[in-house]
Amino acid sequence: MPNTYTQLYIHCVFAVKYREAVLSPEWDQRLRLYISALIQNHKHKMLAINNVHDHLHFFVGLNPGQSIADMMRIAKSDSSEWINKEKLTRRKFQWQEGYGAFSHSKSQISNVAAYIQNQQEHHKKVTFLDEYRKMLKDFEVEYDDRYIFSSLIE
């Protein structure tokens, strides 16, 4: 649409179903490339993407022509389908229901990108669940602990 100008930066986080540690360093770079292509094919700008064994972060310049919900639905469903088609996991792969999406200003781009790129080191000290709860608290998002990325054994 002419005369539409936006500056929308969104940090997205989502987990493997039951937070199982199945994202393997043997193929996680391929996964990141696949998700990046999905995102960019929908005219979003991938600024950073990284994962550890049980969850993934990406940071985008959002195309306002597509909702965050639609972007996430496509990223999660298409990448699940790809992981299963490629037989990268022993069992059927699924992402957990839901996601986190947090907005940032332009001045925060380099810090958020660095945070995402540093996930492997970060998670040597902090669990995903602790990280996620902190993000929700920092962004003042009200949540019910019963619905935060459930684990297989609770």
MODELLER restraints for C-alpha pairs under 7 A, 6 or more apart:
rsr = mdl.restraints
at = mdl.atoms
rsr.add(forms.Gaussian(group=physical.xy_distance, feature=features.Distance(at['CA:8:A'], at['CA:61:A']), mean=5.63, stdev=0.5))
rsr.add(forms.Gaussian(group=physical.xy_distance, feature=features.Distance(at['CA:8:A'], at['CA:62:A']), mean=5.30, stdev=0.5))
rsr.add(forms.Gaussian(group=physical.xy_distance, feature=features.Distance(at['CA:9:A'], at['CA:60:A']), mean=5.64, stdev=0.5))
rsr.add(forms.Gaussian(group=physical.xy_distance, feature=features.Distance(at['CA:9:A'], at['CA:61:A']), mean=4.64, stdev=0.5))
rsr.add(forms.Gaussian(group=physical.xy_distance, feature=features.Distance(at['CA:9:A'], at['CA:62:A']), mean=5.95, stdev=0.5))
rsr.add(forms.Gaussian(group=physical.xy_distance, feature=features.Distance(at['CA:9:A'], at['CA:103:A']), mean=5.63, stdev=0.5))
rsr.add(forms.Gaussian(group=physical.xy_distance, feature=features.Distance(at['CA:9:A'], at['CA:104:A']), mean=5.39, stdev=0.5))
rsr.add(forms.Gaussian(group=physical.xy_distance, feature=features.Distance(at['CA:9:A'], at['CA:105:A']), mean=6.60, stdev=0.5))
rsr.add(forms.Gaussian(group=physical.xy_distance, feature=features.Distance(at['CA:10:A'], at['CA:59:A']), mean=5.61, stdev=0.5))
rsr.add(forms.Gaussian(group=physical.xy_distance, feature=features.Distance(at['CA:10:A'], at['CA:60:A']), mean=5.41, stdev=0.5))
rsr.add(forms.Gaussian(group=physical.xy_distance, feature=features.Distance(at['CA:10:A'], at['CA:61:A']), mean=6.56, stdev=0.5))
rsr.add(forms.Gaussian(group=physical.xy_distance, feature=features.Distance(at['CA:10:A'], at['CA:62:A']), mean=6.64, stdev=0.5))
rsr.add(forms.Gaussian(group=physical.xy_distance, feature=features.Distance(at['CA:10:A'], at['CA:101:A']), mean=6.20, stdev=0.5))
rsr.add(forms.Gaussian(group=physical.xy_distance, feature=features.Distance(at['CA:10:A'], at['CA:102:A']), mean=5.43, stdev=0.5))
rsr.add(forms.Gaussian(group=physical.xy_distance, feature=features.Distance(at['CA:10:A'], at['CA:103:A']), mean=4.55, stdev=0.5))
rsr.add(forms.Gaussian(group=physical.xy_distance, feature=features.Distance(at['CA:10:A'], at['CA:104:A']), mean=6.25, stdev=0.5))
rsr.add(forms.Gaussian(group=physical.xy_distance, feature=features.Distance(at['CA:11:A'], at['CA:58:A']), mean=5.82, stdev=0.5))
rsr.add(forms.Gaussian(group=physical.xy_distance, feature=features.Distance(at['CA:11:A'], at['CA:59:A']), mean=4.29, stdev=0.5))
rsr.add(forms.Gaussian(group=physical.xy_distance, feature=features.Distance(at['CA:11:A'], at['CA:60:A']), mean=6.57, stdev=0.5))
rsr.add(forms.Gaussian(group=physical.xy_distance, feature=features.Distance(at['CA:11:A'], at['CA:101:A']), mean=5.50, stdev=0.5))
rsr.add(forms.Gaussian(group=physical.xy_distance, feature=features.Distance(at['CA:11:A'], at['CA:102:A']), mean=5.06, stdev=0.5))
rsr.add(forms.Gaussian(group=physical.xy_distance, feature=features.Distance(at['CA:11:A'], at['CA:103:A']), mean=6.29, stdev=0.5))
rsr.add(forms.Gaussian(group=physical.xy_distance, feature=features.Distance(at['CA:12:A'], at['CA:57:A']), mean=5.59, stdev=0.5))
rsr.add(forms.Gaussian(group=physical.xy_distance, feature=features.Distance(at['CA:12:A'], at['CA:58:A']), mean=5.28, stdev=0.5))
rsr.add(forms.Gaussian(group=physical.xy_distance, feature=features.Distance(at['CA:12:A'], at['CA:59:A']), mean=6.12, stdev=0.5))
rsr.add(forms.Gaussian(group=physical.xy_distance, feature=features.Distance(at['CA:12:A'], at['CA:99:A']), mean=6.98, stdev=0.5))
rsr.add(forms.Gaussian(group=physical.xy_distance, feature=features.Distance(at['CA:12:A'], at['CA:100:A']), mean=5.49, stdev=0.5))
rsr.add(forms.Gaussian(group=physical.xy_distance, feature=features.Distance(at['CA:12:A'], at['CA:101:A']), mean=4.44, stdev=0.5))
rsr.add(forms.Gaussian(group=physical.xy_distance, feature=features.Distance(at['CA:12:A'], at['CA:102:A']), mean=6.51, stdev=0.5))
rsr.add(forms.Gaussian(group=physical.xy_distance, feature=features.Distance(at['CA:13:A'], at['CA:56:A']), mean=5.76, stdev=0.5))
rsr.add(forms.Gaussian(group=physical.xy_distance, feature=features.Distance(at['CA:13:A'], at['CA:57:A']), mean=4.53, stdev=0.5))
rsr.add(forms.Gaussian(group=physical.xy_distance, feature=features.Distance(at['CA:13:A'], at['CA:58:A']), mean=6.67, stdev=0.5))
rsr.add(forms.Gaussian(group=physical.xy_distance, feature=features.Distance(at['CA:13:A'], at['CA:99:A']), mean=5.69, stdev=0.5))
rsr.add(forms.Gaussian(group=physical.xy_distance, feature=features.Distance(at['CA:13:A'], at['CA:100:A']), mean=5.01, stdev=0.5))
rsr.add(forms.Gaussian(group=physical.xy_distance, feature=features.Distance(at['CA:13:A'], at['CA:101:A']), mean=6.55, stdev=0.5))
rsr.add(forms.Gaussian(group=physical.xy_distance, feature=features.Distance(at['CA:14:A'], at['CA:55:A']), mean=5.69, stdev=0.5))
rsr.add(forms.Gaussian(group=physical.xy_distance, feature=features.Distance(at['CA:14:A'], at['CA:56:A']), mean=5.63, stdev=0.5))
rsr.add(forms.Gaussian(group=physical.xy_distance, feature=features.Distance(at['CA:14:A'], at['CA:57:A']), mean=6.77, stdev=0.5))
rsr.add(forms.Gaussian(group=physical.xy_distance, feature=features.Distance(at['CA:14:A'], at['CA:99:A']), mean=4.72, stdev=0.5))
rsr.add(forms.Gaussian(group=physical.xy_distance, feature=features.Distance(at['CA:14:A'], at['CA:100:A']), mean=6.47, stdev=0.5))
rsr.add(forms.Gaussian(group=physical.xy_distance, feature=features.Distance(at['CA:15:A'], at['CA:54:A']), mean=5.89, stdev=0.5))
rsr.add(forms.Gaussian(group=physical.xy_distance, feature=features.Distance(at['CA:15:A'], at['CA:55:A']), mean=4.03, stdev=0.5))
rsr.add(forms.Gaussian(group=physical.xy_distance, feature=features.Distance(at['CA:15:A'], at['CA:56:A']), mean=6.33, stdev=0.5))
rsr.add(forms.Gaussian(group=physical.xy_distance, feature=features.Distance(at['CA:15:A'], at['CA:95:A']), mean=5.89, stdev=0.5))
rsr.add(forms.Gaussian(group=physical.xy_distance, feature=features.Distance(at['CA:15:A'], at['CA:96:A']), mean=5.51, stdev=0.5))
rsr.add(forms.Gaussian(group=physical.xy_distance, feature=features.Distance(at['CA:15:A'], at['CA:149:A']), mean=6.85, stdev=0.5))
rsr.add(forms.Gaussian(group=physical.xy_distance, feature=features.Distance(at['CA:16:A'], at['CA:54:A']), mean=5.38, stdev=0.5))
rsr.add(forms.Gaussian(group=physical.xy_distance, feature=features.Distance(at['CA:16:A'], at['CA:55:A']), mean=5.67, stdev=0.5))
rsr.add(forms.Gaussian(group=physical.xy_distance, feature=features.Distance(at['CA:16:A'], at['CA:94:A']), mean=6.29, stdev=0.5))
rsr.add(forms.Gaussian(group=physical.xy_distance, feature=features.Distance(at['CA:16:A'], at['CA:95:A']), mean=4.31, stdev=0.5))
rsr.add(forms.Gaussian(group=physical.xy_distance, feature=features.Distance(at['CA:16:A'], at['CA:96:A']), mean=5.21, stdev=0.5))
rsr.add(forms.Gaussian(group=physical.xy_distance, feature=features.Distance(at['CA:17:A'], at['CA:94:A']), mean=5.54, stdev=0.5))
rsr.add(forms.Gaussian(group=physical.xy_distance, feature=features.Distance(at['CA:17:A'], at['CA:95:A']), mean=4.71, stdev=0.5))
rsr.add(forms.Gaussian(group=physical.xy_distance, feature=features.Distance(at['CA:17:A'], at['CA:96:A']), mean=3.84, stdev=0.5))
rsr.add(forms.Gaussian(group=physical.xy_distance, feature=features.Distance(at['CA:18:A'], at['CA:96:A']), mean=6.57, stdev=0.5))
rsr.add(forms.Gaussian(group=physical.xy_distance, feature=features.Distance(at['CA:18:A'], at['CA:149:A']), mean=6.77, stdev=0.5))
rsr.add(forms.Gaussian(group=physical.xy_distance, feature=features.Distance(at['CA:18:A'], at['CA:150:A']), mean=5.39, stdev=0.5))
rsr.add(forms.Gaussian(group=physical.xy_distance, feature=features.Distance(at['CA:18:A'], at['CA:151:A']), mean=4.04, stdev=0.5))
rsr.add(forms.Gaussian(group=physical.xy_distance, feature=features.Distance(at['CA:18:A'], at['CA:152:A']), mean=4.77, stdev=0.5))
rsr.add(forms.Gaussian(group=physical.xy_distance, feature=features.Distance(at['CA:19:A'], at['CA:54:A']), mean=5.19, stdev=0.5))
rsr.add(forms.Gaussian(group=physical.xy_distance, feature=features.Distance(at['CA:19:A'], at['CA:149:A']), mean=6.96, stdev=0.5))
rsr.add(forms.Gaussian(group=physical.xy_distance, feature=features.Distance(at['CA:19:A'], at['CA:151:A']), mean=5.52, stdev=0.5))
rsr.add(forms.Gaussian(group=physical.xy_distance, feature=features.Distance(at['CA:20:A'], at['CA:54:A']), mean=5.57, stdev=0.5))
rsr.add(forms.Gaussian(group=physical.xy_distance, feature=features.Distance(at['CA:21:A'], at['CA:53:A']), mean=4.61, stdev=0.5))
rsr.add(forms.Gaussian(group=physical.xy_distance, feature=features.Distance(at['CA:21:A'], at['CA:54:A']), mean=4.54, stdev=0.5))
rsr.add(forms.Gaussian(group=physical.xy_distance, feature=features.Distance(at['CA:22:A'], at['CA:53:A']), mean=5.70, stdev=0.5))
rsr.add(forms.Gaussian(group=physical.xy_distance, feature=features.Distance(at['CA:22:A'], at['CA:54:A']), mean=6.35, stdev=0.5))
rsr.add(forms.Gaussian(group=physical.xy_distance, feature=features.Distance(at['CA:22:A'], at['CA:89:A']), mean=6.83, stdev=0.5))
rsr.add(forms.Gaussian(group=physical.xy_distance, feature=features.Distance(at['CA:23:A'], at['CA:52:A']), mean=6.77, stdev=0.5))
rsr.add(forms.Gaussian(group=physical.xy_distance, feature=features.Distance(at['CA:23:A'], at['CA:53:A']), mean=4.46, stdev=0.5))
rsr.add(forms.Gaussian(group=physical.xy_distance, feature=features.Distance(at['CA:23:A'], at['CA:54:A']), mean=6.13, stdev=0.5))
rsr.add(forms.Gaussian(group=physical.xy_distance, feature=features.Distance(at['CA:24:A'], at['CA:53:A']), mean=6.20, stdev=0.5))
rsr.add(forms.Gaussian(group=physical.xy_distance, feature=features.Distance(at['CA:32:A'], at['CA:49:A']), mean=6.48, stdev=0.5))
rsr.add(forms.Gaussian(group=physical.xy_distance, feature=features.Distance(at['CA:32:A'], at['CA:50:A']), mean=6.76, stdev=0.5))
rsr.add(forms.Gaussian(group=physical.xy_distance, feature=features.Distance(at['CA:35:A'], at['CA:75:A']), mean=6.08, stdev=0.5))
rsr.add(forms.Gaussian(group=physical.xy_distance, feature=features.Distance(at['CA:35:A'], at['CA:79:A']), mean=6.45, stdev=0.5))
rsr.add(forms.Gaussian(group=physical.xy_distance, feature=features.Distance(at['CA:36:A'], at['CA:46:A']), mean=6.25, stdev=0.5))
rsr.add(forms.Gaussian(group=physical.xy_distance, feature=features.Distance(at['CA:38:A'], at['CA:75:A']), mean=6.44, stdev=0.5))
rsr.add(forms.Gaussian(group=physical.xy_distance, feature=features.Distance(at['CA:39:A'], at['CA:46:A']), mean=6.91, stdev=0.5))
rsr.add(forms.Gaussian(group=physical.xy_distance, feature=features.Distance(at['CA:39:A'], at['CA:75:A']), mean=6.90, stdev=0.5))
rsr.add(forms.Gaussian(group=physical.xy_distance, feature=features.Distance(at['CA:40:A'], at['CA:46:A']), mean=6.59, stdev=0.5))
rsr.add(forms.Gaussian(group=physical.xy_distance, feature=features.Distance(at['CA:43:A'], at['CA:63:A']), mean=5.90, stdev=0.5))
rsr.add(forms.Gaussian(group=physical.xy_distance, feature=features.Distance(at['CA:44:A'], at['CA:60:A']), mean=6.39, stdev=0.5))
rsr.add(forms.Gaussian(group=physical.xy_distance, feature=features.Distance(at['CA:44:A'], at['CA:61:A']), mean=5.72, stdev=0.5))
rsr.add(forms.Gaussian(group=physical.xy_distance, feature=features.Distance(at['CA:44:A'], at['CA:62:A']), mean=5.03, stdev=0.5))
rsr.add(forms.Gaussian(group=physical.xy_distance, feature=features.Distance(at['CA:44:A'], at['CA:63:A']), mean=4.91, stdev=0.5))
rsr.add(forms.Gaussian(group=physical.xy_distance, feature=features.Distance(at['CA:45:A'], at['CA:60:A']), mean=5.29, stdev=0.5))
rsr.add(forms.Gaussian(group=physical.xy_distance, feature=features.Distance(at['CA:45:A'], at['CA:61:A']), mean=4.76, stdev=0.5))
rsr.add(forms.Gaussian(group=physical.xy_distance, feature=features.Distance(at['CA:45:A'], at['CA:62:A']), mean=6.64, stdev=0.5))
rsr.add(forms.Gaussian(group=physical.xy_distance, feature=features.Distance(at['CA:46:A'], at['CA:59:A']), mean=6.21, stdev=0.5))
rsr.add(forms.Gaussian(group=physical.xy_distance, feature=features.Distance(at['CA:46:A'], at['CA:60:A']), mean=4.60, stdev=0.5))
rsr.add(forms.Gaussian(group=physical.xy_distance, feature=features.Distance(at['CA:46:A'], at['CA:61:A']), mean=6.52, stdev=0.5))
rsr.add(forms.Gaussian(group=physical.xy_distance, feature=features.Distance(at['CA:47:A'], at['CA:59:A']), mean=5.37, stdev=0.5))
rsr.add(forms.Gaussian(group=physical.xy_distance, feature=features.Distance(at['CA:47:A'], at['CA:60:A']), mean=5.23, stdev=0.5))
rsr.add(forms.Gaussian(group=physical.xy_distance, feature=features.Distance(at['CA:47:A'], at['CA:61:A']), mean=6.91, stdev=0.5))
rsr.add(forms.Gaussian(group=physical.xy_distance, feature=features.Distance(at['CA:47:A'], at['CA:113:A']), mean=6.75, stdev=0.5))
rsr.add(forms.Gaussian(group=physical.xy_distance, feature=features.Distance(at['CA:48:A'], at['CA:58:A']), mean=5.51, stdev=0.5))
rsr.add(forms.Gaussian(group=physical.xy_distance, feature=features.Distance(at['CA:48:A'], at['CA:59:A']), mean=5.11, stdev=0.5))
rsr.add(forms.Gaussian(group=physical.xy_distance, feature=features.Distance(at['CA:48:A'], at['CA:113:A']), mean=5.30, stdev=0.5))
rsr.add(forms.Gaussian(group=physical.xy_distance, feature=features.Distance(at['CA:48:A'], at['CA:116:A']), mean=6.59, stdev=0.5))
rsr.add(forms.Gaussian(group=physical.xy_distance, feature=features.Distance(at['CA:49:A'], at['CA:57:A']), mean=5.70, stdev=0.5))
rsr.add(forms.Gaussian(group=physical.xy_distance, feature=features.Distance(at['CA:49:A'], at['CA:58:A']), mean=4.16, stdev=0.5))
rsr.add(forms.Gaussian(group=physical.xy_distance, feature=features.Distance(at['CA:49:A'], at['CA:59:A']), mean=6.37, stdev=0.5))
rsr.add(forms.Gaussian(group=physical.xy_distance, feature=features.Distance(at['CA:49:A'], at['CA:116:A']), mean=6.50, stdev=0.5))
rsr.add(forms.Gaussian(group=physical.xy_distance, feature=features.Distance(at['CA:50:A'], at['CA:56:A']), mean=5.93, stdev=0.5))
rsr.add(forms.Gaussian(group=physical.xy_distance, feature=features.Distance(at['CA:50:A'], at['CA:57:A']), mean=5.54, stdev=0.5))
rsr.add(forms.Gaussian(group=physical.xy_distance, feature=features.Distance(at['CA:50:A'], at['CA:58:A']), mean=6.49, stdev=0.5))
rsr.add(forms.Gaussian(group=physical.xy_distance, feature=features.Distance(at['CA:50:A'], at['CA:116:A']), mean=5.94, stdev=0.5))
rsr.add(forms.Gaussian(group=physical.xy_distance, feature=features.Distance(at['CA:50:A'], at['CA:117:A']), mean=5.95, stdev=0.5))
rsr.add(forms.Gaussian(group=physical.xy_distance, feature=features.Distance(at['CA:50:A'], at['CA:119:A']), mean=6.90, stdev=0.5))
rsr.add(forms.Gaussian(group=physical.xy_distance, feature=features.Distance(at['CA:51:A'], at['CA:57:A']), mean=6.03, stdev=0.5))
rsr.add(forms.Gaussian(group=physical.xy_distance, feature=features.Distance(at['CA:51:A'], at['CA:119:A']), mean=6.78, stdev=0.5))
rsr.add(forms.Gaussian(group=physical.xy_distance, feature=features.Distance(at['CA:52:A'], at['CA:119:A']), mean=6.73, stdev=0.5))
rsr.add(forms.Gaussian(group=physical.xy_distance, feature=features.Distance(at['CA:52:A'], at['CA:120:A']), mean=6.17, stdev=0.5))
rsr.add(forms.Gaussian(group=physical.xy_distance, feature=features.Distance(at['CA:57:A'], at['CA:116:A']), mean=6.42, stdev=0.5))
rsr.add(forms.Gaussian(group=physical.xy_distance, feature=features.Distance(at['CA:59:A'], at['CA:113:A']), mean=6.99, stdev=0.5))
rsr.add(forms.Gaussian(group=physical.xy_distance, feature=features.Distance(at['CA:76:A'], at['CA:95:A']), mean=6.52, stdev=0.5))
rsr.add(forms.Gaussian(group=physical.xy_distance, feature=features.Distance(at['CA:80:A'], at['CA:93:A']), mean=6.13, stdev=0.5))
rsr.add(forms.Gaussian(group=physical.xy_distance, feature=features.Distance(at['CA:80:A'], at['CA:94:A']), mean=5.75, stdev=0.5))
rsr.add(forms.Gaussian(group=physical.xy_distance, feature=features.Distance(at['CA:80:A'], at['CA:95:A']), mean=6.90, stdev=0.5))
rsr.add(forms.Gaussian(group=physical.xy_distance, feature=features.Distance(at['CA:83:A'], at['CA:93:A']), mean=6.78, stdev=0.5))
rsr.add(forms.Gaussian(group=physical.xy_distance, feature=features.Distance(at['CA:84:A'], at['CA:92:A']), mean=6.25, stdev=0.5))
rsr.add(forms.Gaussian(group=physical.xy_distance, feature=features.Distance(at['CA:84:A'], at['CA:93:A']), mean=6.05, stdev=0.5))
rsr.add(forms.Gaussian(group=physical.xy_distance, feature=features.Distance(at['CA:96:A'], at['CA:149:A']), mean=6.52, stdev=0.5))
